[in-house]
Amino acid sequence: MKKMNLKIDKGFTLVDVLLAPIIVKSEERTCQANQQLIEDGYERDFLFAYNNVTFSTYVIEHNYKQCSSGKGYTYE
């Protein structure tokens, strides 16, 4: 008599669950690091140029994309 191998996937493994938070945290950290680089560049250009460039204009002129989460960059 043949043995039947049935594999039934019901849900996620522990590895799947752990990888999901790691990926989300990694994307958040990448976005934060990119935002900091953009802010530093803006401040440097603003200080050297002595002009009234707004942050949104700076981001558009340098063609910065949104974060992978879809959130835009902000400057405070």
N, C-alpha and C positions, 0 to 999 in steps of 0.2 A: 504494500500500500504506500502511495506517495504522500509525503508530508507537504502540506501547503504552507508557504511562507506569506503571511499577510502582514503588511505593514500599514498601520493606521496612524496617521499624523493627527493628533488632537492637541492643538495649541502650540506653545513656544517652549523651547528648552531653556534651561537656566543660562546657557551661553548666549542665546538669542536675546534674552532680557537684559543681560549684563552689557552686551555689545551696544544695544540701543542707547542706554544712557551715556556710554562712553562716546559714541558718535555725536550725540547731541551736545555734550559738554565740549567736545573738540571743535565743533562748528561754532559754538558760542565764543570760545577762547580765540579762535581765528578771527572772528568778526570783531571782537574787542581789540585785538592786536592791530588789525587793519584800520580800525577807527582811530586808534592812537597815532598810527603813522600818518593818517590823513590830517588829524588835528595838528600834529607837530609840523607838517609841511605847510599847512595853512598859516600857522602862527609865524613860521620863519619867513614865508613870502610876505605876509602882512607887515612884519617888522622891517624888512628890507625895502619894500616897495613904498611904504608910507602912503598907501592909498586906501580907499574905502571899499575894498572887496568884501562882499558878504560871503559867509561860509557856503551857502547854497550855490552861489556863482562859482566859487572855487571848485566845489565838487563837480559841478557840471562841466566846467572848462577842462578839468583833468580827467573827465570821463570815468569817474569811479562808479562801480556797480554797487548794487545793494548786497547785503549779506545773503548767504544762502538761505537764511530763514525768511527772506523776503522783507525784512525790516530795513529801513533806510538808515543812514548815518545822521547823528545829531551832534551838535556842538554846544557846549555850555561855557 
